[in-house]
Amino acid sequence: MRDGRVFQGTAVQIVKGMQDIAFGVERLSIPEYIDWVVANTQRFESVALRVQGATAEEKAASLVDEMLREGLATRG
């Protein structure tokens, strides 16, 4: 991540790791958390993440891909 944190694993594991360190989102499902990330990224970073997918796995993979594409994360 841009702040130096490192997440590894499947896309769902990465997104779950992100959720684990976020405040006030512990009750959200993975898809709900992804929607929260997308909304907050737009609000605070002015970056529109184009996340797609019908399942939690697809949405998580799409979120990770979009974060990489926009430079919000890098591969280690």
PyMOL Python script that loads the backbone (N, CA, C, O; Angstrom):
from pymol import cmd

cmd.read_pdbstr("""\
ATOM      1  N   MET A   1       0.841  -1.171   0.000  1.00  0.00           N
ATOM      2  CA  MET A   1       0.000   0.000   0.000  1.00  0.00           C
ATOM      3  C   MET A   1       0.888   1.237   0.000  1.00  0.00           C
ATOM      4  O   MET A   1       2.084   1.153   0.280  1.00  0.00           O
ATOM      5  N   ARG A   2       0.305   2.371  -0.311  1.00  0.00           N
ATOM      6  CA  ARG A   2       1.090   3.604  -0.337  1.00  0.00           C
ATOM      7  C   ARG A   2       1.650   3.968   1.025  1.00  0.00           C
ATOM      8  O   ARG A   2       2.671   4.649   1.108  1.00  0.00           O
ATOM      9  N   ASP A   3       0.999   3.525   2.096  1.00  0.00           N
ATOM     10  CA  ASP A   3       1.481   3.866   3.438  1.00  0.00           C
ATOM     11  C   ASP A   3       2.537   2.885   3.945  1.00  0.00           C
ATOM     12  O   ASP A   3       2.961   2.972   5.097  1.00  0.00           O
ATOM     13  N   GLY A   4       2.960   1.957   3.095  1.00  0.00           N
ATOM     14  CA  GLY A   4       4.009   1.017   3.463  1.00  0.00           C
ATOM     15  C   GLY A   4       3.514  -0.322   3.994  1.00  0.00           C
ATOM     16  O   GLY A   4       4.304  -1.248   4.173  1.00  0.00           O
ATOM     17  N   ARG A   5       2.239  -0.430   4.241  1.00  0.00           N
ATOM     18  CA  ARG A   5       1.697  -1.714   4.710  1.00  0.00           C
ATOM     19  C   ARG A   5       1.751  -2.730   3.585  1.00  0.00           C
ATOM     20  O   ARG A   5       1.600  -2.399   2.409  1.00  0.00           O
ATOM     21  N   VAL A   6       1.970  -3.964   3.975  1.00  0.00           N
ATOM     22  CA  VAL A   6       2.073  -5.043   2.993  1.00  0.00           C
ATOM     23  C   VAL A   6       0.992  -6.072   3.296  1.00  0.00           C
ATOM     24  O   VAL A   6       0.844  -6.532   4.428  1.00  0.00           O
ATOM     25  N   PHE A   7       0.249  -6.417   2.268  1.00  0.00           N
ATOM     26  CA  PHE A   7      -0.759  -7.470   2.362  1.00  0.00           C
ATOM     27  C   PHE A   7      -0.394  -8.514   1.335  1.00  0.00           C
ATOM     28  O   PHE A   7       0.098  -8.189   0.254  1.00  0.00           O
ATOM     29  N   GLN A   8      -0.632  -9.763   1.667  1.00  0.00           N
ATOM     30  CA  GLN A   8      -0.364 -10.829   0.706  1.00  0.00           C
ATOM     31  C   GLN A   8      -1.438 -11.892   0.821  1.00  0.00           C
ATOM     32  O   GLN A   8      -2.149 -11.984   1.822  1.00  0.00           O
ATOM     33  N   GLY A   9      -1.536 -12.685  -0.221  1.00  0.00           N
ATOM     34  CA  GLY A   9      -2.530 -13.751  -0.257  1.00  0.00           C
ATOM     35  C   GLY A   9      -3.430 -13.587  -1.458  1.00  0.00           C
ATOM     36  O   GLY A   9      -3.096 -12.899  -2.422  1.00  0.00           O
ATOM     37  N   THR A  10      -4.575 -14.232  -1.382  1.00  0.00           N
ATOM     38  CA  THR A  10      -5.567 -14.084  -2.445  1.00  0.00           C
ATOM     39  C   THR A  10      -6.154 -12.684  -2.369  1.00  0.00           C
ATOM     40  O   THR A  10      -5.945 -11.961  -1.394  1.00  0.00           O
ATOM     41  N   ALA A  11      -6.883 -12.314  -3.397  1.00  0.00           N
ATOM     42  CA  ALA A  11      -7.515 -10.990  -3.390  1.00  0.00           C
ATOM     43  C   ALA A  11      -8.447 -10.843  -2.185  1.00  0.00           C
ATOM     44  O   ALA A  11      -8.479  -9.787  -1.554  1.00  0.00           O
ATOM     45  N   VAL A  12      -9.197 -11.886  -1.866  1.00  0.00           N
ATOM     46  CA  VAL A  12     -10.102 -11.818  -0.707  1.00  0.00           C
ATOM     47  C   VAL A  12      -9.298 -11.665   0.579  1.00  0.00           C
ATOM     48  O   VAL A  12      -9.687 -10.899   1.461  1.00  0.00           O
ATOM     49  N   GLN A  13      -8.187 -12.378   0.697  1.00  0.00           N
ATOM     50  CA  GLN A  13      -7.355 -12.248   1.894  1.00  0.00           C
ATOM     51  C   GLN A  13      -6.768 -10.843   2.004  1.00  0.00           C
ATOM     52  O   GLN A  13      -6.684 -10.291   3.101  1.00  0.00           O
ATOM     53  N   ILE A  14      -6.365 -10.267   0.887  1.00  0.00           N
ATOM     54  CA  ILE A  14      -5.834  -8.899   0.888  1.00  0.00           C
ATOM     55  C   ILE A  14      -6.912  -7.917   1.327  1.00  0.00           C
ATOM     56  O   ILE A  14      -6.670  -7.071   2.188  1.00  0.00           O
ATOM     57  N   VAL A  15      -8.094  -8.025   0.743  1.00  0.00           N
ATOM     58  CA  VAL A  15      -9.184  -7.113   1.097  1.00  0.00           C
ATOM     59  C   VAL A  15      -9.589  -7.303   2.557  1.00  0.00           C
ATOM     60  O   VAL A  15      -9.870  -6.325   3.250  1.00  0.00           O
ATOM     61  N   LYS A  16      -9.621  -8.540   3.029  1.00  0.00           N
ATOM     62  CA  LYS A  16      -9.950  -8.809   4.436  1.00  0.00           C
ATOM     63  C   LYS A  16      -8.897  -8.173   5.349  1.00  0.00           C
ATOM     64  O   LYS A  16      -9.239  -7.617   6.393  1.00  0.00           O
ATOM     65  N   GLY A  17      -7.620  -8.252   4.963  1.00  0.00           N
ATOM     66  CA  GLY A  17      -6.567  -7.613   5.729  1.00  0.00           C
ATOM     67  C   GLY A  17      -6.744  -6.106   5.790  1.00  0.00           C
ATOM     68  O   GLY A  17      -6.525  -5.488   6.832  1.00  0.00           O
ATOM     69  N   MET A  18      -7.141  -5.520   4.673  1.00  0.00           N
ATOM     70  CA  MET A  18      -7.421  -4.083   4.645  1.00  0.00           C
ATOM     71  C   MET A  18      -8.585  -3.762   5.586  1.00  0.00           C
ATOM     72  O   MET A  18      -8.531  -2.792   6.342  1.00  0.00           O
ATOM     73  N   GLN A  19      -9.624  -4.574   5.533  1.00  0.00           N
ATOM     74  CA  GLN A  19     -10.797  -4.357   6.374  1.00  0.00           C
ATOM     75  C   GLN A  19     -10.436  -4.485   7.852  1.00  0.00           C
ATOM     76  O   GLN A  19     -10.953  -3.740   8.685  1.00  0.00           O
ATOM     77  N   ASP A  20      -9.561  -5.414   8.175  1.00  0.00           N
ATOM     78  CA  ASP A  20      -9.185  -5.643   9.569  1.00  0.00           C
ATOM     79  C   ASP A  20      -8.526  -4.431  10.218  1.00  0.00           C
ATOM     80  O   ASP A  20      -8.607  -4.267  11.435  1.00  0.00           O
ATOM     81  N   ILE A  21      -7.876  -3.580   9.430  1.00  0.00           N
ATOM     82  CA  ILE A  21      -7.214  -2.404  10.014  1.00  0.00           C
ATOM     83  C   ILE A  21      -8.033  -1.121   9.862  1.00  0.00           C
ATOM     84  O   ILE A  21      -7.627  -0.066  10.350  1.00  0.00           O
ATOM     85  N   ALA A  22      -9.177  -1.205   9.189  1.00  0.00           N
ATOM     86  CA  ALA A  22     -10.045  -0.040   9.015  1.00  0.00           C
ATOM     87  C   ALA A  22     -10.976   0.090  10.216  1.00  0.00           C
ATOM     88  O   ALA A  22     -11.328  -0.901  10.857  1.00  0.00           O
ATOM     89  N   PHE A  23     -11.366   1.324  10.509  1.00  0.00           N
ATOM     90  CA  PHE A  23     -12.235   1.583  11.657  1.00  0.00           C
ATOM     91  C   PHE A  23     -13.703   1.621  11.248  1.00  0.00           C
ATOM     92  O   PHE A  23     -14.064   2.225  10.238  1.00  0.00           O
ATOM     93  N   GLY A  24     -14.535   0.973  12.041  1.00  0.00           N
ATOM     94  CA  GLY A  24     -15.972   1.059  11.872  1.00  0.00           C
ATOM     95  C   GLY A  24     -16.554   0.235  10.740  1.00  0.00           C
ATOM     96  O   GLY A  24     -17.692   0.469  10.334  1.00  0.00           O
ATOM     97  N   VAL A  25     -15.804  -0.720  10.223  1.00  0.00           N
ATOM     98  CA  VAL A  25     -16.304  -1.510   9.098  1.00  0.00           C
ATOM     99  C   VAL A  25     -16.337  -3.005   9.398  1.00  0.00           C
ATOM    100  O   VAL A  25     -16.535  -3.826   8.503  1.00  0.00           O
ATOM    101  N   GLU A  26     -16.141  -3.342  10.662  1.00  0.00           N
ATOM    102  CA  GLU A  26     -16.040  -4.758  11.022  1.00  0.00           C
ATOM    103  C   GLU A  26     -17.312  -5.556  10.763  1.00  0.00           C
ATOM    104  O   GLU A  26     -17.249  -6.776  10.613  1.00  0.00           O
ATOM    105  N   ARG A  27     -18.445  -4.904  10.709  1.00  0.00           N
ATOM    106  CA  ARG A  27     -19.708  -5.622  10.484  1.00  0.00           C
ATOM    107  C   ARG A  27     -20.100  -5.722   9.014  1.00  0.00           C
ATOM    108  O   ARG A  27     -21.086  -6.375   8.672  1.00  0.00           O
ATOM    109  N   LEU A  28     -19.331  -5.079   8.151  1.00  0.00           N
ATOM    110  CA  LEU A  28     -19.638  -5.125   6.726  1.00  0.00           C
ATOM    111  C   LEU A  28     -19.179  -6.447   6.128  1.00  0.00           C
ATOM    112  O   LEU A  28     -18.158  -7.006   6.529  1.00  0.00           O
ATOM    113  N   SER A  29     -19.949  -6.936   5.166  1.00  0.00           N
ATOM    114  CA  SER A  29     -19.507  -8.096   4.393  1.00  0.00           C
ATOM    115  C   SER A  29     -18.372  -7.636   3.471  1.00  0.00           C
ATOM    116  O   SER A  29     -18.153  -6.436   3.305  1.00  0.00           O
ATOM    117  N   ILE A  30     -17.672  -8.568   2.889  1.00  0.00           N
ATOM    118  CA  ILE A  30     -16.591  -8.207   1.955  1.00  0.00           C
ATOM    119  C   ILE A  30     -17.131  -7.330   0.814  1.00  0.00           C
ATOM    120  O   ILE A  30     -16.541  -6.287   0.535  1.00  0.00           O
ATOM    121  N   PRO A  31     -18.233  -7.712   0.142  1.00  0.00           N
ATOM    122  CA  PRO A  31     -18.744  -6.826  -0.920  1.00  0.00           C
ATOM    123  C   PRO A  31     -19.151  -5.442  -0.401  1.00  0.00           C
ATOM    124  O   PRO A  31     -18.919  -4.440  -1.078  1.00  0.00           O
ATOM    125  N   GLU A  32     -19.746  -5.376   0.775  1.00  0.00           N
ATOM    126  CA  GLU A  32     -20.110  -4.077   1.349  1.00  0.00           C
ATOM    127  C   GLU A  32     -18.869  -3.253   1.666  1.00  0.00           C
ATOM    128  O   GLU A  32     -18.847  -2.045   1.429  1.00  0.00           O
ATOM    129  N   TYR A  33     -17.835  -3.902   2.202  1.00  0.00           N
ATOM    130  CA  TYR A  33     -16.591  -3.200   2.496  1.00  0.00           C
ATOM    131  C   TYR A  33     -15.964  -2.674   1.203  1.00  0.00           C
ATOM    132  O   TYR A  33     -15.478  -1.543   1.168  1.00  0.00           O
ATOM    133  N   ILE A  34     -15.971  -3.474   0.156  1.00  0.00           N
ATOM    134  CA  ILE A  34     -15.425  -3.031  -1.129  1.00  0.00           C
ATOM    135  C   ILE A  34     -16.173  -1.798  -1.619  1.00  0.00           C
ATOM    136  O   ILE A  34     -15.549  -0.841  -2.080  1.00  0.00           O
ATOM    137  N   ASP A  35     -17.491  -1.807  -1.528  1.00  0.00           N
ATOM    138  CA  ASP A  35     -18.280  -0.631  -1.915  1.00  0.00           C
ATOM    139  C   ASP A  35     -17.887   0.578  -1.067  1.00  0.00           C
ATOM    140  O   ASP A  35     -17.816   1.693  -1.583  1.00  0.00           O
ATOM    141  N   TRP A  36     -17.633   0.372   0.215  1.00  0.00           N
ATOM    142  CA  TRP A  36     -17.196   1.439   1.122  1.00  0.00           C
ATOM    143  C   TRP A  36     -15.846   1.994   0.678  1.00  0.00           C
ATOM    144  O   TRP A  36     -15.649   3.209   0.661  1.00  0.00           O
ATOM    145  N   VAL A  37     -14.912   1.103   0.317  1.00  0.00           N
ATOM    146  CA  VAL A  37     -13.595   1.535  -0.157  1.00  0.00           C
ATOM    147  C   VAL A  37     -13.735   2.361  -1.434  1.00  0.00           C
ATOM    148  O   VAL A  37     -13.113   3.415  -1.569  1.00  0.00           O
ATOM    149  N   VAL A  38     -14.547   1.884  -2.359  1.00  0.00           N
ATOM    150  CA  VAL A  38     -14.751   2.590  -3.622  1.00  0.00           C
ATOM    151  C   VAL A  38     -15.314   3.995  -3.355  1.00  0.00           C
ATOM    152  O   VAL A  38     -14.832   4.976  -3.922  1.00  0.00           O
ATOM    153  N   ALA A  39     -16.323   4.086  -2.501  1.00  0.00           N
ATOM    154  CA  ALA A  39     -16.926   5.390  -2.188  1.00  0.00           C
ATOM    155  C   ALA A  39     -15.928   6.321  -1.510  1.00  0.00           C
ATOM    156  O   ALA A  39     -15.859   7.501  -1.855  1.00  0.00           O
ATOM    157  N   ASN A  40     -15.161   5.818  -0.562  1.00  0.00           N
ATOM    158  CA  ASN A  40     -14.204   6.653   0.150  1.00  0.00           C
ATOM    159  C   ASN A  40     -13.021   7.044  -0.722  1.00  0.00           C
ATOM    160  O   ASN A  40     -12.479   8.139  -0.569  1.00  0.00           O
ATOM    161  N   THR A  41     -12.618   6.178  -1.623  1.00  0.00           N
ATOM    162  CA  THR A  41     -11.537   6.527  -2.544  1.00  0.00           C
ATOM    163  C   THR A  41     -11.979   7.664  -3.450  1.00  0.00           C
ATOM    164  O   THR A  41     -11.202   8.576  -3.734  1.00  0.00           O
ATOM    165  N   GLN A  42     -13.217   7.613  -3.900  1.00  0.00           N
ATOM    166  CA  GLN A  42     -13.756   8.709  -4.715  1.00  0.00           C
ATOM    167  C   GLN A  42     -13.833   9.990  -3.888  1.00  0.00           C
ATOM    168  O   GLN A  42     -13.435  11.057  -4.355  1.00  0.00           O
ATOM    169  N   ARG A  43     -14.336   9.889  -2.680  1.00  0.00           N
ATOM    170  CA  ARG A  43     -14.548  11.050  -1.821  1.00  0.00           C
ATOM    171  C   ARG A  43     -13.229  11.709  -1.405  1.00  0.00           C
ATOM    172  O   ARG A  43     -13.099  12.931  -1.479  1.00  0.00           O
ATOM    173  N   PHE A  44     -12.259  10.915  -0.972  1.00  0.00           N
ATOM    174  CA  PHE A  44     -11.049  11.479  -0.386  1.00  0.00           C
ATOM    175  C   PHE A  44      -9.864  11.558  -1.336  1.00  0.00           C
ATOM    176  O   PHE A  44      -8.976  12.387  -1.138  1.00  0.00           O
ATOM    177  N   GLU A  45      -9.829  10.726  -2.351  1.00  0.00           N
ATOM    178  CA  GLU A  45      -8.705  10.708  -3.290  1.00  0.00           C
ATOM    179  C   GLU A  45      -9.098  11.235  -4.669  1.00  0.00           C
ATOM    180  O   GLU A  45      -8.238  11.450  -5.523  1.00  0.00           O
ATOM    181  N   SER A  46     -10.404  11.444  -4.885  1.00  0.00           N
ATOM    182  CA  SER A  46     -10.923  11.837  -6.196  1.00  0.00           C
ATOM    183  C   SER A  46     -10.512  10.843  -7.282  1.00  0.00           C
ATOM    184  O   SER A  46     -10.208  11.219  -8.415  1.00  0.00           O
ATOM    185  N   VAL A  47     -10.512   9.574  -6.905  1.00  0.00           N
ATOM    186  CA  VAL A  47     -10.170   8.492  -7.828  1.00  0.00           C
ATOM    187  C   VAL A  47     -11.371   7.559  -7.925  1.00  0.00           C
ATOM    188  O   VAL A  47     -11.875   7.069  -6.914  1.00  0.00           O
ATOM    189  N   ALA A  48     -11.818   7.322  -9.143  1.00  0.00           N
ATOM    190  CA  ALA A  48     -12.949   6.431  -9.376  1.00  0.00           C
ATOM    191  C   ALA A  48     -12.430   5.027  -9.668  1.00  0.00           C
ATOM    192  O   ALA A  48     -11.853   4.778 -10.725  1.00  0.00           O
ATOM    193  N   LEU A  49     -12.639   4.124  -8.733  1.00  0.00           N
ATOM    194  CA  LEU A  49     -12.265   2.726  -8.931  1.00  0.00           C
ATOM    195  C   LEU A  49     -13.428   2.014  -9.611  1.00  0.00           C
ATOM    196  O   LEU A  49     -14.555   2.046  -9.116  1.00  0.00           O
ATOM    197  N   ARG A  50     -13.159   1.380 -10.729  1.00  0.00           N
ATOM    198  CA  ARG A  50     -14.202   0.695 -11.496  1.00  0.00           C
ATOM    199  C   ARG A  50     -14.225  -0.777 -11.118  1.00  0.00           C
ATOM    200  O   ARG A  50     -13.729  -1.633 -11.851  1.00  0.00           O
ATOM    201  N   VAL A  51     -14.807  -1.052  -9.967  1.00  0.00           N
ATOM    202  CA  VAL A  51     -14.855  -2.413  -9.450  1.00  0.00           C
ATOM    203  C   VAL A  51     -16.071  -3.124 -10.023  1.00  0.00           C
ATOM    204  O   VAL A  51     -17.182  -2.593 -10.026  1.00  0.00           O
ATOM    205  N   GLN A  52     -15.835  -4.325 -10.502  1.00  0.00           N
ATOM    206  CA  GLN A  52     -16.906  -5.126 -11.078  1.00  0.00           C
ATOM    207  C   GLN A  52     -16.847  -6.531 -10.499  1.00  0.00           C
ATOM    208  O   GLN A  52     -15.835  -6.949  -9.935  1.00  0.00           O
ATOM    209  N   GLY A  53     -17.939  -7.240 -10.647  1.00  0.00           N
ATOM    210  CA  GLY A  53     -17.985  -8.629 -10.226  1.00  0.00           C
ATOM    211  C   GLY A  53     -19.293  -8.960  -9.548  1.00  0.00           C
ATOM    212  O   GLY A  53     -19.937  -8.100  -8.947  1.00  0.00           O
ATOM    213  N   ALA A  54     -19.677 -10.215  -9.651  1.00  0.00           N
ATOM    214  CA  ALA A  54     -20.925 -10.679  -9.063  1.00  0.00           C
ATOM    215  C   ALA A  54     -20.699 -11.350  -7.711  1.00  0.00           C
ATOM    216  O   ALA A  54     -21.615 -11.430  -6.893  1.00  0.00           O
ATOM    217  N   THR A  55     -19.477 -11.832  -7.478  1.00  0.00           N
ATOM    218  CA  THR A  55     -19.178 -12.530  -6.225  1.00  0.00           C
ATOM    219  C   THR A  55     -18.163 -11.728  -5.417  1.00  0.00           C
ATOM    220  O   THR A  55     -17.523 -10.813  -5.935  1.00  0.00           O
ATOM    221  N   ALA A  56     -18.026 -12.080  -4.154  1.00  0.00           N
ATOM    222  CA  ALA A  56     -17.029 -11.422  -3.303  1.00  0.00           C
ATOM    223  C   ALA A  56     -15.635 -11.608  -3.890  1.00  0.00           C
ATOM    224  O   ALA A  56     -14.827 -10.680  -3.873  1.00  0.00           O
ATOM    225  N   GLU A  57     -15.348 -12.792  -4.406  1.00  0.00           N
ATOM    226  CA  GLU A  57     -14.035 -13.075  -4.980  1.00  0.00           C
ATOM    227  C   GLU A  57     -13.772 -12.211  -6.207  1.00  0.00           C
ATOM    228  O   GLU A  57     -12.682 -11.658  -6.355  1.00  0.00           O
ATOM    229  N   GLU A  58     -14.754 -12.092  -7.080  1.00  0.00           N
ATOM    230  CA  GLU A  58     -14.599 -11.269  -8.281  1.00  0.00           C
ATOM    231  C   GLU A  58     -14.436  -9.800  -7.927  1.00  0.00           C
ATOM    232  O   GLU A  58     -13.593  -9.109  -8.498  1.00  0.00           O
ATOM    233  N   LYS A  59     -15.245  -9.322  -6.982  1.00  0.00           N
ATOM    234  CA  LYS A  59     -15.144  -7.912  -6.580  1.00  0.00           C
ATOM    235  C   LYS A  59     -13.810  -7.626  -5.900  1.00  0.00           C
ATOM    236  O   LYS A  59     -13.221  -6.567  -6.119  1.00  0.00           O
ATOM    237  N   ALA A  60     -13.329  -8.553  -5.081  1.00  0.00           N
ATOM    238  CA  ALA A  60     -12.043  -8.367  -4.404  1.00  0.00           C
ATOM    239  C   ALA A  60     -10.911  -8.318  -5.432  1.00  0.00           C
ATOM    240  O   ALA A  60     -10.039  -7.453  -5.350  1.00  0.00           O
ATOM    241  N   ALA A  61     -10.921  -9.231  -6.388  1.00  0.00           N
ATOM    242  CA  ALA A  61      -9.895  -9.234  -7.429  1.00  0.00           C
ATOM    243  C   ALA A  61      -9.943  -7.944  -8.240  1.00  0.00           C
ATOM    244  O   ALA A  61      -8.902  -7.379  -8.576  1.00  0.00           O
ATOM    245  N   SER A  62     -11.141  -7.482  -8.551  1.00  0.00           N
ATOM    246  CA  SER A  62     -11.310  -6.247  -9.298  1.00  0.00           C
ATOM    247  C   SER A  62     -10.802  -5.047  -8.491  1.00  0.00           C
ATOM    248  O   SER A  62     -10.158  -4.157  -9.044  1.00  0.00           O
ATOM    249  N   LEU A  63     -11.089  -5.022  -7.188  1.00  0.00           N
ATOM    250  CA  LEU A  63     -10.614  -3.927  -6.342  1.00  0.00           C
ATOM    251  C   LEU A  63      -9.092  -3.896  -6.316  1.00  0.00           C
ATOM    252  O   LEU A  63      -8.495  -2.832  -6.485  1.00  0.00           O
ATOM    253  N   VAL A  64      -8.459  -5.039  -6.106  1.00  0.00           N
ATOM    254  CA  VAL A  64      -6.994  -5.086  -6.067  1.00  0.00           C
ATOM    255  C   VAL A  64      -6.427  -4.619  -7.409  1.00  0.00           C
ATOM    256  O   VAL A  64      -5.486  -3.826  -7.440  1.00  0.00           O
ATOM    257  N   ASP A  65      -6.989  -5.101  -8.509  1.00  0.00           N
ATOM    258  CA  ASP A  65      -6.529  -4.685  -9.843  1.00  0.00           C
ATOM    259  C   ASP A  65      -6.676  -3.178 -10.034  1.00  0.00           C
ATOM    260  O   ASP A  65      -5.769  -2.528 -10.555  1.00  0.00           O
ATOM    261  N   GLU A  66      -7.789  -2.631  -9.625  1.00  0.00           N
ATOM    262  CA  GLU A  66      -8.034  -1.196  -9.770  1.00  0.00           C
ATOM    263  C   GLU A  66      -7.091  -0.373  -8.895  1.00  0.00           C
ATOM    264  O   GLU A  66      -6.615   0.680  -9.319  1.00  0.00           O
ATOM    265  N   MET A  67      -6.818  -0.842  -7.684  1.00  0.00           N
ATOM    266  CA  MET A  67      -5.892  -0.128  -6.819  1.00  0.00           C
ATOM    267  C   MET A  67      -4.487  -0.129  -7.416  1.00  0.00           C
ATOM    268  O   MET A  67      -3.775   0.871  -7.328  1.00  0.00           O
ATOM    269  N   LEU A  68      -4.091  -1.236  -8.016  1.00  0.00           N
ATOM    270  CA  LEU A  68      -2.803  -1.299  -8.693  1.00  0.00           C
ATOM    271  C   LEU A  68      -2.787  -0.371  -9.904  1.00  0.00           C
ATOM    272  O   LEU A  68      -1.816   0.355 -10.117  1.00  0.00           O
ATOM    273  N   ARG A  69      -3.841  -0.391 -10.686  1.00  0.00           N
ATOM    274  CA  ARG A  69      -3.938   0.435 -11.890  1.00  0.00           C
ATOM    275  C   ARG A  69      -3.845   1.918 -11.561  1.00  0.00           C
ATOM    276  O   ARG A  69      -3.222   2.685 -12.297  1.00  0.00           O
ATOM    277  N   GLU A  70      -4.465   2.321 -10.455  1.00  0.00           N
ATOM    278  CA  GLU A  70      -4.496   3.735 -10.079  1.00  0.00           C
ATOM    279  C   GLU A  70      -3.289   4.158  -9.228  1.00  0.00           C
ATOM    280  O   GLU A  70      -3.181   5.321  -8.839  1.00  0.00           O
ATOM    281  N   GLY A  71      -2.400   3.228  -8.947  1.00  0.00           N
ATOM    282  CA  GLY A  71      -1.227   3.583  -8.148  1.00  0.00           C
ATOM    283  C   GLY A  71      -1.485   3.713  -6.665  1.00  0.00           C
ATOM    284  O   GLY A  71      -0.667   4.270  -5.933  1.00  0.00           O
ATOM    285  N   LEU A  72      -2.628   3.199  -6.215  1.00  0.00           N
ATOM    286  CA  LEU A  72      -2.940   3.221  -4.783  1.00  0.00           C
ATOM    287  C   LEU A  72      -2.259   2.067  -4.054  1.00  0.00           C
ATOM    288  O   LEU A  72      -2.199   2.049  -2.825  1.00  0.00           O
ATOM    289  N   ALA A  73      -1.752   1.114  -4.812  1.00  0.00           N
ATOM    290  CA  ALA A  73      -1.021  -0.029  -4.267  1.00  0.00           C
ATOM    291  C   ALA A  73      -0.002  -0.454  -5.329  1.00  0.00           C
ATOM    292  O   ALA A  73      -0.135  -0.122  -6.507  1.00  0.00           O
ATOM    293  N   THR A  74       1.002  -1.184  -4.889  1.00  0.00           N
ATOM    294  CA  THR A  74       2.001  -1.730  -5.815  1.00  0.00           C
ATOM    295  C   THR A  74       2.223  -3.196  -5.480  1.00  0.00           C
ATOM    296  O   THR A  74       1.944  -3.648  -4.369  1.00  0.00           O
ATOM    297  N   ARG A  75       2.721  -3.910  -6.443  1.00  0.00           N
ATOM    298  CA  ARG A  75       3.094  -5.315  -6.199  1.00  0.00           C
ATOM    299  C   ARG A  75       4.472  -5.351  -5.578  1.00  0.00           C
ATOM    300  O   ARG A  75       5.371  -4.604  -5.964  1.00  0.00           O
ATOM    301  N   GLY A  76       4.619  -6.237  -4.604  1.00  0.00           N
ATOM    302  CA  GLY A  76       5.907  -6.342  -3.923  1.00  0.00           C
ATOM    303  C   GLY A  76       6.865  -7.279  -4.581  1.00  0.00           C
ATOM    304  O   GLY A  76       7.985  -7.453  -4.102  1.00  0.00           O
TER     305      GLY A  76
END
""", "prot")
cmd.dss("prot")
cmd.show_as("cartoon", "prot")
cmd.util.cbc("prot")
cmd.orient("prot")
